[in-house]
Amino acid sequence: MLKARLLAAATITTLGFLSAARAEEFLDDRWYAAPFGTFVQPGGDRSAHSGWGGGLGLGKIINEHLNIEVRGLYQNLEGAKTNGNWDLTGGTVDAQYYLFRDKFSPYAVVGVGGINSTHNGDSGAGFIGEAGAGFTYELHDNFLIRSDVRYRYNNNFNAKLQPGTEEFHDMTVNLGFVIPFGEKPKAAVVAKAEPTPPPAAPAPAKLDCSKLDDDKDGVNNCLDKCPTTLPGVEVSVFGCWIVDVKFDNDKDIIKPQYFPKLDKVVDRIKQYPDMAFEVQGHTSNTGSYKHNLNLSERRALAVKKYLTKGSASPNITSHGYSWDKPIDTNETEEGRANNRRVQLEVDGKAQQPLKK
């Protein structure tokens, strides 16, 4: 009965995690330490009351979904009635499978290991296997809260520590924190387009788009996905006026290191006082659409606020597009990096100057 309740609780907990979503590409592969405390609720087969303990884990982030961790533990259970206390000392090797990685990251866990049980003056080594579900919550790049609930099977292999059985079934609730070592990896930088010579004049009979560059941005008409870019601005490999500002994961705060680049954009906009401009936020298709839409709107608005501060009222608007307007494939890391961008375009359906 206890095992059934534990498995049902783990299933409900895991299903509840499925509503969260990952915001951006995951690149972390650091080692970490994970101290924890434990509450133990033994099954009736152990004839003991609940107890407490703790331990320390050392783990490695393998990829977006998998952690491998070695844990050492100590736990003490108070014996029921005349039955003596239990002291449990041992360790496990855990595999944690993360459904996704974000500030809040749910996972399922399985572990196998050994444990030494001391009871009524006798001791014996045994096997333990654990399974359960939990989550981490990131407070800082190098500090996360972690908790999980596990079912534990313990077989003491005829150590005869308690008459009647050598198999025990317990529930553990762990609470602790994770300390990754080193700096958290950041997202890849979007490559800048190299300038190309002006195209040769096409033959009158047949125009070749690969030899045309109508907006003179160095990207030919075949590849140019923003064909009305202002001349002389910095563009991506797809010919779009990209504001090369990189944000921290799930953040919309512009770092001071990008202020000089944005100041150049302000100077360029002032050269076209009759033009209307739109600051566009775009994302890749990782995570939920709603989360990415909100993130793209916040980042576009942050850039707009910077560009309009102290200016002579340039006509600048902002808009978030989530992943609706990709300029590259979302099937590769390089393509997703190109799609996560803040882009400026001349506003207006016909791309015309504003009327005075």
Phi, psi and chi 1 to 4 in degrees:
 res  aa     phi    psi   chi1   chi2   chi3   chi4
   1 MET       -  -42.0 -179.8   63.0   70.4      -
   2 LEU   -61.7  -42.6  175.1   60.5      -      -
   3 LYS   -62.1  -40.2  -71.9 -172.1  -72.1 -177.2
   4 ALA   -63.7  -41.9      -      -      -      -
   5 ARG   -65.6  -40.4  -70.7 -162.0  -62.7  -92.7
   6 LEU   -64.4  -44.7  -69.1  174.7      -      -
   7 LEU   -65.2  -38.0  -68.9  174.5      -      -
   8 ALA   -65.1  -42.1      -      -      -      -
   9 ALA   -64.0  -41.3      -      -      -      -
  10 ALA   -64.2  -38.6      -      -      -      -
  11 THR   -65.3  -45.7  -58.7      -      -      -
  12 ILE   -62.6  -42.5  -67.2  171.4      -      -
  13 THR   -61.1  -44.7  -57.4      -      -      -
  14 THR   -63.5  -42.5  -58.3      -      -      -
  15 LEU   -63.1  -34.3  -69.6  175.7      -      -
  16 GLY   -66.5  -25.3      -      -      -      -
  17 PHE   -74.3  -19.3  -65.2  150.1      -      -
  18 LEU   -67.5  -13.7  -65.5  176.0      -      -
  19 SER   -78.6  -16.8   59.8      -      -      -
  20 ALA   -76.7  167.8      -      -      -      -
  21 ALA  -145.7  152.4      -      -      -      -
  22 ARG   -87.6  134.3  177.6  164.5   54.7   98.0
  23 ALA   -87.1  -44.4      -      -      -      -
  24 GLU  -142.1  173.8  -71.6 -170.2   -7.8      -
  25 GLU   -59.2  138.9 -179.9 -174.8   -3.0      -
  26 PHE   -96.1  127.8  175.5   81.1      -      -
  27 LEU  -126.7    0.2  -60.4  174.0      -      -
  28 ASP   -72.9  136.8 -155.6  -12.1      -      -
  29 ASP  -146.2   37.0   60.9   -6.9      -      -
  30 ARG   -84.5  161.2  -67.0  174.1  -69.2  173.7
  31 TRP   -80.3  160.8  -70.9   85.6      -      -
  32 TYR  -155.7  158.9   62.4   85.7      -      -
  33 ALA  -110.7  148.0      -      -      -      -
  34 ALA  -143.0   83.8      -      -      -      -
  35 PRO   -71.0  149.3   24.2  -30.2      -      -
  36 PHE  -153.9  156.8   60.6   91.7      -      -
  37 GLY  -111.0  155.7      -      -      -      -
  38 THR  -135.2  134.9  -56.5      -      -      -
  39 PHE  -104.2  129.6  169.4   76.7      -      -
  40 VAL  -115.5  127.3 -175.4      -      -      -
  41 GLN  -113.2  102.9  179.6   60.1   54.6      -
  42 PRO   -75.8  156.7   28.4  -34.0      -      -
  43 GLY   -76.1  168.7      -      -      -      -
  44 GLY   -64.9  -20.0      -      -      -      -
  45 ASP   -68.1  -16.4   43.9   21.9      -      -
  46 ARG   -93.8  -11.9 -160.7 -178.6  -78.6  -82.7
  47 SER    52.2   51.9  -61.4      -      -      -
  48 ALA  -144.8  157.0      -      -      -      -
  49 HIS   -86.3  173.6  -62.0  -60.2      -      -
  50 SER   -64.1  159.0   59.1      -      -      -
  51 GLY  -149.6 -175.9      -      -      -      -
  52 TRP  -131.9  164.7  -60.1   87.7      -      -
  53 GLY  -173.7 -164.8      -      -      -      -
  54 GLY  -170.5 -177.7      -      -      -      -
  55 GLY   179.3 -171.3      -      -      -      -
  56 LEU  -142.9  135.3  175.5   67.0      -      -
  57 GLY  -114.8  149.4      -      -      -      -
  58 LEU  -127.0  121.3  178.5   64.4      -      -
  59 GLY  -136.5  173.4      -      -      -      -
  60 LYS  -135.8  130.8  176.3   74.8  164.9   63.9
  61 ILE   -79.8  114.8  -55.8  171.0      -      -
  62 ILE   -84.2  -48.9  -55.5  -59.3      -      -
  63 ASN  -158.4 -164.2   56.2   39.3      -      -
  64 GLU   -57.8  -30.1 -179.4  177.8    0.6      -
  65 HIS  -113.3  -17.3  -65.0  -69.3      -      -
  66 LEU  -122.7  131.9 -178.4   63.0      -      -
  67 ASN  -117.9  141.9  -77.4   17.4      -      -
  68 ILE  -115.4  133.9  -61.0  -63.5      -      -
  69 GLU  -143.8  138.4 -178.0  175.1  -35.5      -
  70 VAL  -104.6  128.1  177.8      -      -      -
  71 ARG  -124.6  139.2  -55.3 -163.0  -38.9  156.4
  72 GLY  -109.1  146.7      -      -      -      -
  73 LEU  -147.5  154.8   58.6   89.3      -      -
  74 TYR  -138.3  135.1  167.8   77.3      -      -
  75 GLN  -142.9  148.5  -68.7  153.1   11.6      -
  76 ASN  -128.1  132.4  175.3  -93.2      -      -
  77 LEU  -120.0  134.6  -55.3  175.6      -      -
  78 GLU   -80.7  128.7 -179.4 -177.4   -7.6      -
  79 GLY   -68.9  145.4      -      -      -      -
  80 ALA   -84.5  137.2      -      -      -      -
  81 LYS    54.1 -120.9  -62.1 -179.5 -179.9  178.9
  82 THR   -89.1   -0.7   59.8      -      -      -
  83 ASN   -76.5  135.6 -156.6   29.5      -      -
  84 GLY   -74.1  169.1      -      -      -      -
  85 ASN   -68.7  161.3  -68.8   -3.9      -      -
  86 TRP  -115.5  130.4  -67.8   79.9      -      -
  87 ASP  -113.7  122.7  -72.9  -53.7      -      -
  88 LEU  -116.3  122.7  -50.6  175.6      -      -
  89 THR  -131.3  128.0  -53.7      -      -      -
  90 GLY  -179.2 -153.4      -      -      -      -
  91 GLY  -167.5  166.2      -      -      -      -
  92 THR  -138.8  160.5   61.7      -      -      -
  93 VAL  -108.7  120.2  177.1      -      -      -
  94 ASP  -107.4  147.0  -70.8   -0.5      -      -
  95 ALA  -118.6  119.6      -      -      -      -
  96 GLN  -108.0  124.6  -59.4  161.7    7.4      -
  97 TYR  -107.0  115.5 -179.4   83.5      -      -
  98 TYR   -92.1  130.1  -74.7   79.0      -      -
  99 LEU   -65.9  -37.3  -57.0 -178.2      -      -
 100 PHE  -163.8  166.3   52.3   82.2      -      -
 101 ARG  -115.9  125.7  -54.7  -89.1 -168.2  168.7
 102 ASP  -157.6 -167.1 -153.6  -24.5      -      -
 103 LYS   -55.9  -44.9 -179.0  177.9  -75.5  -66.4
 104 PHE  -105.5  120.7  174.0   81.3      -      -
 105 SER  -130.8  106.8  -57.1      -      -      -
 106 PRO   -81.9  152.0   29.9  -34.3      -      -
 107 TYR  -149.2  157.8   64.1   87.1      -      -
 108 ALA  -106.8  149.9      -      -      -      -
 109 VAL  -138.2  141.6   59.6      -      -      -
 110 VAL  -131.2  147.0  -66.6      -      -      -
 111 GLY  -148.9  149.3      -      -      -      -
 112 VAL  -132.9  150.4  -65.7      -      -      -
 113 GLY  -179.6 -162.6      -      -      -      -
 114 GLY  -127.1  158.3      -      -      -      -
 115 ILE  -148.6  142.6 -161.2  163.7      -      -
 116 ASN  -105.5  122.6 -174.9   74.6      -      -
 117 SER  -106.7  130.0  -59.3      -      -      -
 118 THR  -114.9  125.7  -58.2      -      -      -
 119 HIS  -151.4  125.6  178.6   57.7      -      -
 120 ASN    53.4   39.1  -70.6  -29.4      -      -
 121 GLY    83.9   -7.9      -      -      -      -
 122 ASP  -106.2  157.5  -63.9  -37.5      -      -
 123 SER  -142.1  156.0   63.7      -      -      -
 124 GLY  -161.8  146.6      -      -      -      -
 125 ALA   -87.2  147.8      -      -      -      -
 126 GLY  -150.0  179.8      -      -      -      -
 127 PHE  -104.3  142.9  163.7   82.6      -      -
 128 ILE  -130.5  145.0   57.7  172.6      -      -
 129 GLY  -130.9  137.1      -      -      -      -
 130 GLU  -129.3  149.3  -62.7 -176.3  -20.7      -
 131 ALA  -149.6  141.7      -      -      -      -
 132 GLY  -177.4 -161.6      -      -      -      -
 133 ALA  -144.9  152.7      -      -      -      -
 134 GLY  -162.6 -165.1      -      -      -      -
 135 PHE  -155.5  159.7   68.4   90.7      -      -
 136 THR  -119.3  151.1   61.9      -      -      -
 137 TYR  -131.2  119.6 -172.9   83.3      -      -
 138 GLU   -83.4  116.0 -175.5 -179.8   64.8      -
 139 LEU   -92.9  -25.3  -62.7  178.0      -      -
 140 HIS  -157.9  160.9 -175.7  -89.3      -      -
 141 ASP   -54.7  -28.8  -74.6   -8.1      -      -
 142 ASN  -118.6   24.9  -66.8   88.9      -      -
 143 PHE  -157.2  119.2 -169.5   85.4      -      -
 144 LEU  -130.5  142.8  -60.8   84.4      -      -
 145 ILE   -84.6  140.9  -65.7  174.5      -      -
 146 ARG  -138.1  140.8 -174.6  171.2   74.2  179.0
 147 SER  -148.1  145.2  179.8      -      -      -
 148 ASP  -151.2  162.6   58.8   42.7      -      -
 149 VAL  -119.4  132.0  179.5      -      -      -
 150 ARG  -134.0  145.8  -54.4 -174.4 -176.3 -161.6
 151 TYR   -92.6  136.4  158.1   72.5      -      -
 152 ARG  -123.5  131.5  174.8 -169.2  -68.4  166.6
 153 TYR  -106.3  131.3  169.6   75.0      -      -
 154 ASN  -129.4  123.0  174.2 -155.2      -      -
 155 ASN  -120.4  121.4 -170.0  -40.3      -      -
 156 ASN   -96.6    9.5  -75.9  -31.2      -      -
 157 PHE    52.9   56.7  -59.3  123.8      -      -
 158 ASN    61.0   32.2  -62.6  -41.8      -      -
 159 ALA   -73.9  -14.1      -      -      -      -
 160 LYS    57.5   44.2  -56.3 -174.3 -175.2  -52.9
 161 LEU   -79.8  -23.8  -60.7 -179.8      -      -
 162 GLN  -146.8  131.4  177.7  171.6  -69.9      -
 163 PRO   -61.9  140.8  -20.5   31.6      -      -
 164 GLY   103.8  -30.9      -      -      -      -
 165 THR  -162.2  152.6 -176.8      -      -      -
 166 GLU  -118.0    7.1  -66.4  -66.1  -18.2      -
 167 GLU  -113.0  130.9  -65.0 -176.1  -59.7      -
 168 PHE  -132.0  150.0  -57.4   99.8      -      -
 169 HIS  -130.1  115.3  -53.6  -83.8      -      -
 170 ASP  -126.2  162.1  -54.8  -40.5      -      -
 171 MET  -116.6  136.1  179.6 -175.1   74.8      -
 172 THR  -123.3  142.2   65.5      -      -      -
 173 VAL  -120.2  117.3 -179.4      -      -      -
 174 ASN  -108.1  139.2  -60.1  -65.9      -      -
 175 LEU  -139.7  127.4  176.1   63.0      -      -
 176 GLY  -166.8 -152.6      -      -      -      -
 177 PHE  -144.6  162.0   46.3   89.5      -      -
 178 VAL  -118.0  132.3  178.1      -      -      -
 179 ILE  -120.5   95.0  -53.8  172.6      -      -
 180 PRO   -69.7  147.9  -18.2   32.3      -      -
 181 PHE   -96.0  131.4  -56.4  135.2      -      -
 182 GLY    90.4  176.8      -      -      -      -
 183 GLU   -77.2  140.6 -175.7  177.5   -3.7      -
 184 LYS   -72.4  128.9 -174.3  174.9 -176.8  178.7
 185 PRO   -62.0  145.7  -21.7   33.0      -      -
 186 LYS  -105.9  166.7  -54.6  -59.7 -179.3 -177.3
 187 ALA   -67.6  154.5      -      -      -      -
 188 ALA   -66.3  149.9      -      -      -      -
 189 VAL   -85.9  136.3  177.0      -      -      -
 190 VAL   -68.5  129.7  178.1      -      -      -
 191 ALA   -68.9  145.0      -      -      -      -
 192 LYS   -92.0  147.4  -61.6  178.5 -177.8  178.0
 193 ALA   -76.9  139.2      -      -      -      -
 194 GLU   -84.1  136.9  -66.0  -67.2  -25.4      -
 195 PRO   -64.4  145.0   21.8  -31.9      -      -
 196 THR  -121.5  154.1   57.4      -      -      -
 197 PRO   -62.4  155.4  -18.2   30.4      -      -
 198 PRO   -58.5  142.3  -21.4   31.9      -      -
 199 PRO   -70.8  153.0   27.4  -35.2      -      -
 200 ALA   -70.9  153.8      -      -      -      -
 201 ALA   -64.5  131.1      -      -      -      -
 202 PRO   -73.8  157.8   29.0  -34.6      -      -
 203 ALA   -68.5  137.9      -      -      -      -
 204 PRO   -56.4  -32.7  -22.0   32.8      -      -
 205 ALA   -71.9  -37.8      -      -      -      -
 206 LYS  -144.5  123.9 -175.8  178.2  180.0 -179.6
 207 LEU   -90.1  130.4  -61.2  179.0      -      -
 208 ASP  -102.7  113.1 -177.1   -3.0      -      -
 209 CYS   -63.2  -26.1   65.0      -      -      -
 210 SER   -69.7  -13.3   67.1      -      -      -
 211 LYS  -109.9   10.8  -62.2 -179.6  179.5  179.4
 212 LEU  -114.8  145.7  -63.9  176.9      -      -
 213 ASP  -145.3   79.2 -175.8    8.4      -      -
 214 ASP   -59.4  -38.9  -68.7  -16.8      -      -
 215 ASP   -95.7    8.3   55.4    3.6      -      -
 216 LYS    54.6   42.8  -58.1  -61.9 -173.7  -64.5
 217 ASP  -105.7    6.2   60.5    0.4      -      -
 218 GLY    86.9    2.7      -      -      -      -
 219 VAL  -118.6  124.5  179.2      -      -      -
 220 ASN   -68.5  161.9   67.7   61.4      -      -
 221 ASN   -61.1  -28.1  -72.5    1.2      -      -
 222 CYS   -65.6  -38.2  -62.4      -      -      -
 223 LEU   -95.9  -18.4  -59.3  177.5      -      -
 224 ASP   -72.4  112.9 -158.9  -26.0      -      -
 225 LYS   -96.4    0.8  -62.3 -170.9  177.7 -177.8
 226 CYS  -133.0   78.1  -61.0      -      -      -
 227 PRO   -75.6    0.0   26.8  -34.5      -      -
 228 THR  -117.6   27.2   57.9      -      -      -
 229 THR   -62.7  142.6  -54.1      -      -      -
 230 LEU   -63.9  142.9  -66.8 -179.4      -      -
 231 PRO   -66.9  141.9   22.9  -33.0      -      -
 232 GLY    86.5   -0.5      -      -      -      -
 233 VAL   -89.4  163.6  -59.6      -      -      -
 234 GLU   -80.5  123.9 -170.0  173.9   87.6      -
 235 VAL  -120.5  163.8  -61.7      -      -      -
 236 SER   -82.9 -180.0   71.5      -      -      -
 237 VAL   -65.6  -12.0  -67.3      -      -      -
 238 PHE  -104.5   11.1  -61.9   99.5      -      -
 239 GLY    80.9   15.9      -      -      -      -
 240 CYS  -100.5  143.8  -64.4      -      -      -
 241 TRP   -72.0   93.0 -172.4    0.8      -      -
 242 ILE   -94.0  128.5  -59.6  -63.3      -      -
 243 VAL   -87.6  107.2 -178.4      -      -      -
 244 ASP   -76.6   73.9 -170.0   14.3      -      -
 245 VAL  -118.5  122.7  175.0      -      -      -
 246 LYS  -103.7  130.3  -57.9  -57.7  177.0 -172.1
 247 PHE  -103.5  152.9  -64.3   88.8      -      -
 248 ASP   -65.2  160.6  -73.2  -21.0      -      -
 249 ASN   -53.9  121.7 -175.6   44.4      -      -
 250 ASP    64.1   24.4 -153.0   19.7      -      -
 251 LYS  -116.7  161.0  -56.1  -65.1 -176.0 -177.0
 252 ASP  -130.0   21.4   58.4    8.9      -      -
 253 ILE   -94.4  125.5  -61.8  173.8      -      -
 254 ILE   -79.9  128.1  -59.6  174.1      -      -
 255 LYS   -79.7  146.9  -61.9  178.7  180.0  179.5
 256 PRO   -56.9  -26.3  -25.5   34.6      -      -
 257 GLN   -63.5  -18.2   66.7 -163.0   69.4      -
 258 TYR   -96.5   -2.9  -62.8  110.5      -      -
 259 PHE   -59.7  -43.5  -68.6  173.0      -      -
 260 PRO   -59.9  -38.5  -25.7   36.1      -      -
 261 LYS   -64.7  -42.1  -69.9 -173.7  177.1 -178.2
 262 LEU   -68.4  -33.0  -68.5  173.1      -      -
 263 ASP   -63.3  -36.4  -69.4  -21.8      -      -
 264 LYS   -65.1  -37.0  -68.6 -179.1  179.5  179.0
 265 VAL   -63.9  -42.2  173.9      -      -      -
 266 VAL   -59.5  -44.9  172.1      -      -      -
 267 ASP   -60.5  -39.8  -67.8  -20.6      -      -
 268 ARG   -67.4  -41.4 -166.2   61.5  174.7  165.9
 269 ILE   -63.4  -36.9  -71.1  174.4      -      -
 270 LYS   -64.6  -20.6  -72.6 -179.7  178.1  179.4
 271 GLN   -74.4   -9.6  -63.5  175.9   19.6      -
 272 TYR  -129.8   68.4  -63.3   86.2      -      -
 273 PRO   -65.8  -18.1   25.1  -35.7      -      -
 274 ASP   -95.8    1.2  -63.7  -30.6      -      -
 275 MET   -93.4  148.2  -75.6  -75.9 -171.3      -
 276 ALA  -102.9  139.9      -      -      -      -
 277 PHE  -125.6  146.5  -61.9   89.2      -      -
 278 GLU  -118.8  126.1 -178.6  178.5   69.4      -
 279 VAL   -88.7  118.5 -178.3      -      -      -
 280 GLN  -110.0  132.8  -59.6  179.4   -9.3      -
 281 GLY  -102.9  129.3      -      -      -      -
 282 HIS  -130.1  150.9  -59.4  -85.3      -      -
 283 THR  -132.9  170.7   69.4      -      -      -
 284 SER   -84.8  179.2   62.6      -      -      -
 285 ASN   -97.0   30.4   67.9  -12.5      -      -
 286 THR   -92.5  136.7   53.6      -      -      -
 287 GLY    87.7 -175.4      -      -      -      -
 288 SER   -80.7  153.5   71.9      -      -      -
 289 TYR   -62.4  -44.3 -179.2   87.3      -      -
 290 LYS   -62.1  -44.3 -177.8  177.6  179.5 -179.2
 291 HIS   -63.0  -45.0 -174.9   96.7      -      -
 292 ASN   -66.3  -34.6  -81.3  -80.1      -      -
 293 LEU   -63.7  -45.5  178.9   61.6      -      -
 294 ASN   -63.0  -42.7  179.2  -91.7      -      -
 295 LEU   -64.0  -42.7 -178.8   62.0      -      -
 296 SER   -66.7  -36.4   64.0      -      -      -
 297 GLU   -67.0  -42.0  -71.1  174.8  -16.4      -
 298 ARG   -65.6  -39.3  -71.3 -170.0  -76.4  114.2
 299 ARG   -71.5  -40.2  -71.8 -180.0  172.6  176.6
 300 ALA   -62.9  -41.3      -      -      -      -
 301 LEU   -65.5  -37.6 -178.7   59.2      -      -
 302 ALA   -62.7  -42.1      -      -      -      -
 303 VAL   -67.9  -41.2  173.0      -      -      -
 304 LYS   -59.5  -44.9  174.5 -160.9  167.5 -176.7
 305 LYS   -59.9  -38.3  -72.4 -178.8  177.4  178.7
 306 TYR   -68.0  -43.4 -174.0   94.7      -      -
 307 LEU   -67.3  -29.3  -62.5 -179.7      -      -
 308 THR   -92.0  -11.5   56.9      -      -      -
 309 LYS   -66.5  121.0 -178.3  179.2  179.7 -179.1
 310 GLY    75.3    5.4      -      -      -      -
 311 SER   -88.7  174.0   66.4      -      -      -
 312 ALA   -90.0   48.9      -      -      -      -
 313 SER    62.7   55.5  -57.3      -      -      -
 314 PRO   -65.9  146.3   26.3  -34.9      -      -
 315 ASN   -84.4   91.0 -165.4  -28.0      -      -
 316 ILE  -124.1  129.4  -58.6  176.6      -      -
 317 THR  -118.2  168.1   59.0      -      -      -
 318 SER  -133.1  152.5   64.4      -      -      -
 319 HIS  -157.2  137.2 -168.1   85.1      -      -
 320 GLY  -100.5  134.1      -      -      -      -
 321 TYR  -114.8    5.3  -71.1   91.5      -      -
 322 SER    51.8 -127.7 -171.4      -      -      -
 323 TRP  -107.0   19.3   61.5   60.6      -      -
 324 ASP   -68.8  -22.9  -74.5  -22.0      -      -
 325 LYS  -127.3   66.8  -67.5 -172.5  174.7 -175.6
 326 PRO   -69.0  148.3   28.0  -34.9      -      -
 327 ILE  -109.6   -1.0   58.0  174.2      -      -
 328 ASP  -149.9  175.1 -156.1  -15.3      -      -
 329 THR   -69.3  149.0  177.8      -      -      -
 330 ASN   -99.6   14.2  -84.3  -56.5      -      -
 331 GLU   -92.7   -9.9  -59.6  -58.0  -42.1      -
 332 THR  -128.7  159.1   66.0      -      -      -
 333 GLU   -63.5  -40.3  -68.7 -174.9    8.2      -
 334 GLU   -64.2  -42.0 -178.8 -179.5   -0.6      -
 335 GLY   -65.2  -42.6      -      -      -      -
 336 ARG   -64.0  -37.0  -70.5 -170.1  -67.9  -90.6
 337 ALA   -62.4  -40.1      -      -      -      -
 338 ASN   -65.9  -33.7  -72.9  -25.2      -      -
 339 ASN   -75.4  -24.7  -72.8  -27.9      -      -
 340 ARG   -84.1  100.8  -70.2 -168.6  -62.4  -88.6
 341 ARG  -154.2  158.0   66.6 -162.1 -170.4  -82.4
 342 VAL  -111.0  125.6  175.5      -      -      -
 343 GLN  -128.8  142.0  177.1  175.0  -44.2      -
 344 LEU  -108.6  136.4  -95.3   71.2      -      -
 345 GLU  -136.1  150.3  -73.6 -163.8    7.0      -
 346 VAL   -66.0  123.0  177.9      -      -      -
 347 ASP   -79.5  167.7 -159.3    2.0      -      -
 348 GLY   101.8  137.6      -      -      -      -
 349 LYS   -59.7  -36.2  -60.6  -62.5 -174.2  -68.9
 350 ALA  -100.3    5.9      -      -      -      -
 351 GLN    57.2   42.1  -54.7  -70.3  -20.4      -
 352 GLN  -103.6  155.8  -64.0  -65.1  -35.9      -
 353 PRO   -62.7  155.1  -18.6   30.7      -      -
 354 LEU   -69.3  145.0  -68.0  173.3      -      -
 355 LYS   -78.2  138.4  -64.5 -178.8  179.6  178.5
 356 LYS   -77.5      -  -66.1 -176.1  177.8  179.5
